[in-house]
């Protein structure tokens, strides 16, 4: 058990507070988050049982304050009650089931509604599976894209993944262990078997695990094991395929049928992700010919 938390000076002002909660170890929570949980007038949680357990661990009494369940299936009904509390000048704290609110979490609609109604919105930052996984992945961290959960059907999943195939950033996905092999299979089909990836599981917990290798290696490593716990899957940044000059010429010839040289060059350059000056020079040569 963790010792009872006594807030020093929460200093809360009226508004909505999004409170990050541990993704594994209960001690991952911040002192500021504990202060807010101890002092907020109204509490809301994606899972009230998880929230109560976390508060019990840290010795924070509910003390008669309302603790409302707020999730994807009841947001429309509960949101007005929370906005009404804000209109009365109260402090409202929303906690996710695990991690940072609004990241693959139902709190988004609540934040939008509070902002639209003119109320202050604050963040008590803390644990995040996205950032924890990126930190230990060994993949480039200067630019990354969180893509959330992939669709559950193969065709929709591959269509979804194609949007990210050449994104020049480390890609981060959440996935259930039951669907992990299917996700990796489709990643290989879209990204290629040699693209590097990392699987992070049970982050900050006792049995934390990181698997690194090519996508083919990662899929092969799952053949005879059963994983438990939500997974974070990271994929190395994509690289744009080299554009062949013949392709540039073919597109320019088509564009020049209905556009001036300058406009045709701009159109093709944008389409191929090339420097406009380079394409313009090729267009000039074609026009002379």
N, C-alpha and C positions, 0 to 999 in steps of 0.2 A: 504493500500500500504506500501511496505517496502522502506526505504530510499535508494537513489541512492548509489550504491557501487563504491567506488573509490579504485582501487588496490594500495596497498602500494608499493610492489616490487614483481611482479610476478616471476621474475628470471627464466623465461622459457628458456630452451635450446631446440634445434631442436629435435623433436621426436613426438611420438603419445601419447596423454594423454587420458586415460579413466576416465571420470568424473561421479561420482555417483550423482544422482539427487533425490529430495524428493519423498517419496512414499505416502505422504499425505500433511502435512503442508509445505508450501513453505519455511518456516524458518528452515527446517531441513537441508538445504544445508550448506556446509562448506564455510568458507571465502576463503580457497585455491581454491575450485571449482569455486567460483565467480571470483577470480583473473584470473584463466585459461580461463573462458568464456569471460572475458573482454579483454584478451591480445592475445589469440591464433590467428594465421594467417588464419587458415581454420577451420570451424566448420562442424561437421557431426552429425546427430541425427536420431534415430529410427523414431521419429515423429517430424518434423520441427515445427509444430504448437505448440506442447507442449514446445519445446525448446524456441521458440520465446516468448511464454507467460511467461515462467520462467524468461527469461532475462528482459522482460518488468517489471515484478513485482519488480525485484531488480535493475532496472534502468541501465541496461547494453545495450548500443547501438550496433547494428550490424555494423554500420558504413561502409557499402560497402563491408564487408568481405563476402566471400562465405559461405552459409549455405546449405550443401548438405543432401538430404534425403538418408539414408542408412538403408536398412532393408532386410529381408529374400528374397524378390522378386527381388531386384535390386543390391544385393551385388556384383555379378560378373561384372556388368557394372560400378559401382561407385568405387569399390576398386582400380582399376588402377589409377584413378584420385587422390585419397588420397595418394597412394604410390608415385605418381609423385610429389606431393607437398612435401613429406618428402625428396625426392631426391634433391629438390631445397633448402633444408635447412630450410624449414618452420616448424612451430609448428602446429600440427593438433589435435583438441580436438573432441572426440566422446562422446556423452551423450546418455544414455538410455532413454526410455520413462519415467521410474520410477525405482528407486533403483540403484543397482550396475551393471555396464556394464558386460556383458558376463555371468551373472547369469540368465538363461532362457531369453537370449537376443541375437540378431544376430551379436553382435560385435566380436564374436570368430574368424571368418574367417579373419577379418581385423587385429586382433592382431597376428595371425599366419603368415599372409602375411608380416606384418611389421618386425617381428622377423626374418623370413626367408630371408628377404632382407637386414638384418643387421642394422636396425634402432632401436633407443632406444624406449622403451615402458614404460610409467609411469602410476601410479594409483593415482587418487585423491579420496581417500576412503570417504565413507559417508553412507547414508541411505541404508539399506538392509532389505527387508521383511523377509528373512530367519532368520537373527540374531535378528531382532526386535521381531519376534514371539517366537523364542527360549528363549529370555530373559524373556518374560512374561508368558511362558507356565507353569512353575512349574515342567517341566520334566527335566531329567538329561541333563546337558549341557557340561559335560566333554568329551563326544564323540557324534557326530551327523553326519547324512548323508542326504544331500540334493538330493532328487530323481526327482525333477522337476514335470512336468505334466504327469499324467498317460495316457495310451492310451484311446481312446474314446469308443471302443467296449468292451463288458463285458468279452469275452474270452481272448482278448489280455490284458485287464486290470488285470485279475486274474493271468495270466502267469507272467506279470510284477511284481505284488505284491509278488508272491511266492519267488522271488529272495531276498526279504528283510525280509522274515518271521522270521528268526532267527538271523538277524544282531544285534550284541550287542551294538546298538547305537540308540539314538532318531532319528526317521525318519521324514523328513520334505518334504511335497508335496505342490505344487500349484494346485489350482483347481477353475474352474468356478462355481459360485453358482448354475447354471443350472444343473451341473453334480455332485454336491456334494453328494446328496443322493445315487446316483449310486456308487460313489467311496466308501462311507461308507458301503454300502451293501456288496460290494466285499471285503472290508477290514475285515468285520466280518467273511465272508466265509473263508478267508485265515488266518487272524491273531487270530480270536476268538472274541466272543462278549464281553468278560471281559477285553480285552486289553484296557489300558487307552489311551485317546486321547484328543486333544485340537483343537478347530477351532478358528482361529484369523481372524478378518475381519475389514476392514477399519482402519488399523493400522495408528496411529498418526493423524487420522482425528477426527472430532467432535463426530461422532457416533461410535468410536472404540468399538469393542465387542470381548470378549473372552468367549468361551463355553468350559467347562471342564467336563470330566466324562468318563465312559466306551464308547467304540465304539457304543454299543447298546443304551446307554443313548443319545449320540449325534445324532444318526439317529432318535430316537424317538422324539427328540426335534425339528426336522425339519418338522414334519408331517403337521402342520397347519400354517406354516409361509412361506413367500417369502423373501429370502435373496437377497441383492444387493451388488455389489462390489466383487473384487477378494478375494479369501480365501486362507489362509495358514493352512494346516492340519498337525498336529504333532501327532506322535504315539509313545508311550513309547517303550523303547528298548526291543528286543526279548530275550527270554531265551532259551538256548539250551535244548532240551528234554533229560531227563535222559536216558542213554544208558543201556539197560538190558544186563546182562552178557550172557544170552542165545543168544542174537543177536551177541555179540562179538564172542562167540564160533562158531556159525553157519558160520560167515564170515571167521573165521580163518580156519575152516575145509575145506572150499572151496579154500582158498588161499594156504593152505599147499599141495594141490594136485599138484601144479605147481611151488611152491616157497620154498626156504629154510626157516627155522623157523624165522630167523632174518628178512628176506625180507618180509615174510608173515605178521609178526607183524607190521613192518613199514607201509605196505600197508593198513592194517586194521585200525591202529591208525590214519593215515592221513584221511581215509575215514570217520571215526566216530568222529574225533576231540578229541581223547583221548591221554593221555600220552603214549609215546612209551614203556616206561619201564613196565607200568601196563599191556599193551597188550602182551608184550614179555613174561611176567611171565605166563599168561594164555596159550600162545602158547607153552611154554616149557612143561606145564602140559599135554596139549593135545598130544604133540609129544611123551611123555613118555607113555601115555595111548595107 
